[in-house]
Amino acid sequence: MKSPNYNGKAFVNLDSTELMVHKKNRFRMMRELWMDDKSGAVRVPDSMTVIRTDLKSLPDDKDWLVWFGHSSYLMNLSGKKVLVDPVLYSGSPVSFVNRMFPGTDVYKPKDFPDIDFLVISHDHWDHLDYEAVTELEPRVKKVVCGLGVGSHFEYWGYPREKLVELDWWEGADVDGFRVTATPARHFSGRDLHRNKTLWASYVLKTPKRSVWIGGDTGYGSHFAKIGEKFPGIDLAIVENGQYNTDWPFVHTLPEYLGKVMTELKAARYLTVHHSRFCLSKHDFRDPVKNAKKAADESGKPLLMPQMGDVLYLE
């Protein structure tokens, strides 16, 4: 594969990155993630409140965002519907692990309007829901994804002409928008074969504003580079949650969140990757506290919508 981010065997991060710093093997890591009892380390909610919004009746002439928990959200930007990482049925390959918090399994594909851009940050199960995207296919105009991720969509029946695959720093003009894939510090894979597809963040430039879609990423040198290359980002949607000192390089630890906000130089921030799944050992309430602290540290405005509610961006 011809990409400066591919070493001949796999895609690699800009900064040298170890997935696990405590040298745990993959079986042990998966067991701790999915099967170990976390009740002594975290509090999982009895129920979460998600507002039920009629997504099809929201106005086309205003920019808005509806967050569904974790990293799934729908935006209307200059009249175009942008759906990011929709996980609507399952966040894992088997039903008995990585279950959604009670009360968050609210929205299904039938509830969504036609989608102009389906944006996928990477192919992990908690960001790419096979059942959801295959059900949405007839109503999706374009899929924006990293190199190699399109192979999943082709296998699942998406026509090749719907797919826009991008390398880091590569841009494309799509239906009046400029979309550029930017780096992330993470990894990929839906099975035992890791890093065969590219993980990414994105800058989406619309007639009204620029939005940075962060995907999953640990802290690294790419944040400052993105902030320099794309001045004037109006809204940055950053990862905040499912962090762990066992994997400090592939998810953003709380102590780096304020630095991320400072280096991206966006006008305002929204944090995601929390409030729907328990993938780590922190309390489900901690990411919200961390976001408030980071906003105070950076002096940046922080948007904190209720899941399912409409956040107007005007």
N, C-alpha and C positions, 0 to 999 in steps of 0.2 A: 504494500500500500504506500503510495507516494504522499507522505506527510512528514514534516519536520518533527512531529510529536509521536511518531511511530518508529520504534527501534529495530524493526524487522521481525519482531516476535509479538510485541504488544505496544499499546499506547502508554506513554509515560507522562508524569507531571513535569511542570517547569522546574519546580524545586524537588530535590531528592526527597522521597516520601516512603516511609515504612507504614504498612497498614496497621500492624500490631507491634507495639514497642516492648511488650512483655513476652514476646516469643511464644505465644500460645499457638498451637496448631489450629487448622481450620475447623476441625471437628469440635474442639473445645470452645472455640469462639462462637460457633453456631449454636452449640448446646447452651452456652451462657446467654446468648441473645434470645433464643426462642424457647428454651425448655426449662431453664433453672427457675426456681422460685424467687421472685424479686420482692415478695411482700415485706421482707425485712429491710429492704433498701429504699423502696419507693412507696408512694401512695398512689394507687390507681383509683380514679373517681368511680363512684357508684353510678353516676349519670352525668352527661354533659348536655348543656343547652345549645341547640342549633336552631336559629331562626329559619322558618320555612318561607322562602321568597319565591314568587312567581317570576322565574328568570326570563321567561318569554315575553313578559309585559313591561320590562324595564326600558327606559327611553334610549333611543338610538342617538339622540343629539347631545347627550351628555356623557362625559367620561366617568366610568365607575368601575368598581372592583367588588367581587363577592368571593370571600375566602371560605373554603369548606373544611378547613382543618388540615394539618400536616402541610404538604406542599402543593395542594390542589386549589386552584382559584380560576375564576372567569373574569375577564376584563372586557369592557367595551371601550375602545380607543378610536376616536374619530369615526365612529359608526361601524368599526370592525370588531368582531367577537374573537377574543384570544383566550383559549383554554390551555392551562398549564398543568402538566403532570396529573391528569385526572385519575385518581384511585377511588373508584365508586363501589366496587364489589369486594376486592380482597387485596391486601398488601403483602401477600406471601404465596408461595406455590402450594401450600397445604392449609386447610381451613382451621386447624387447631393451633396455629402459631400466629403471632403478630396480628391479633384480632383488634378491630376498631374498638375504641372506648364506647361503652353503652351510650346511646343517644346520638352518636355522630354518623350513623349509617342512614342518612336522610335522603340525599340526592342520588338519582339514577339517570342514565343517559336520556331517557324519555323526557326529563325535566328541562333539558338544555335546548336553547335555540340553535339554528345552524351555525357552524363554527368556521370562521374564515382562516384562523391559524391555530392548529394544535401544536403546542410547543412542548417538546420532551427534553428534559435536562440530561437524563441518562437512563439506562435500561434496567435499573434495579426494580424489584417487584413493588416497592412502596412508592414508586414514581411512574411506573408503566404497567397499567392494569390491562391485561390481554382482553378480558371480557368487556371492559368498558370501551376500549378503543375500537374493537371489532364491531360493537353495536353502534358506535357513533359514525363509522366509516361513510355511510351514504350521505351524511350531513357535514362532512369535513372537506373543505376546499384544498387546504395545504397543510402538510406536516413539516415542521421545522425541527431538525434534530442534528446530533453530532454524527461524524463519519461512522458508518457501519450500522447505526441504529436503524436506518431505513431497511436493512435486510429483514428485521423482525416484521416490519409492516408489510413488506412484499410477500413474505411467507404467510402472513395472516390475510392476504387478499387485497391490500391497498394497491392501486395502480401506481406504477413508477412515476408518472407525471405529477402525482400529488406530493411527491417527496422532495424536500429541500434539505440536503445533507451538507453540513458546513464544518470546516476545520477552524481551529482557534484563529481569530483575527480575520477570518474570511467573511465577507458580507455579500448580501444579495438584495436586490430590489424586488419585492413581492407585493403586488396589488396595491401600490402606492406607499408602502412602508419600506424602510431600510432596516434589515435585520442583520446583526453581526454577532457571530459566535465569539465569545471571549473565554479565557481560561477559567478553569476551576481546579481545585486540588482535591481529587477524590479517586474513584476507581469505578469499574463497571463489571457487569456479568450477571446473567440470570441462572447460571449453572456453575459447574466446577471450573469452567474456562474463564479466566479473569482478564479484563482489559483488552478484549478483542474489539470493542466499540469505544467511541470517544464520549466522555462526559464533558459538559459545557455549561457555561452561563451565557446570557445573551443581552445585547443592547438592542432595544426595539425603538426605532425613531419613527414617530408618527407626525402628522401635520401639526399637532398641538404640543407634544411633549416627548421626552425620552424616558423610557422605563428600563431599568436593569433587572433582569430575571436571574436570580443568583443560583438556583439549583442547589446541589449539595457541594460544600467546599470547606476544607479547613483553611486556617489563616495561612497566607503566603505572600510572596512578592507580587502576585498578579493583581491584588487589590489596588495598590498604588499605581500600577501601570494602567489599569482600566480607568481610574480616576483622572489620570493625565491625558489619556488618549480620547476620552469621551467627557469633556467638561460640560456641565449644564444638565446632568441627569436630574430629572424632576423627582422621580420616585425610584428608590432601590429596594428590592424585595430580597431580604437576606435570610440565610439559614440561621436558626437559633433553636437548638434542641437535639436530643439523641446523641449528645456529646458524651465522651468518656475518656478518662486518662489512659485507658488501654489503647485507644485509637485517636491520639491528639492531633494528628496531621490531616485527617480526612473529614472531620467535622469541626465546626468552630467552637472552641472552648469559650466559656463566658468571659474570661479575662481578656479575650481578644475582640470582643464584639464592639466595644467603643472605638477601638483602633480601626476596625473595618469601616465603621461609619465615618470616621475622620478621613481615611484615605480614599474612599470612594467619592467624597465631596458632593454627594447628592443633596438635593434640597430637603428631602424628607425620606423616612424609612418605614418599612413594614417588615416585621419578622414572621417567618413561617417555620415549618418543620417541627411543629409541636401540637399538642392538644388533641391528638387523634390516636396515636399508637404509643406503646411503651417498648422502645427499642434499646433503651439503656437503663441505667440505675438511678437516674435523678427523679425527684418528685415531679409529677406532671405540672405543678404550679411554678416550678423554678424558672423556666424560660421567660415567662411574663415578667417576673421580678428582674431577671437578667437584662431584659430589653429596656426596662425603665431605668435601670442603673447605667446602662450603656448610653442611653439618650442623655442622661444627666452629665456623664463624663465627656461626651462629644459635643454637647450643646445643640444636638440635631433634633428637629421635630420628629416625633414617633406617632405613627397611626396604629391604633389598636382596635380594630373592628371585632364585633361579636361574630362568631362563625355563622355564616348564612345571611348576615345582614348586608345591606348595600352601603358601600363606602364611595361617596361621590368625590371625584378628584378635581373638580373645577376650582 
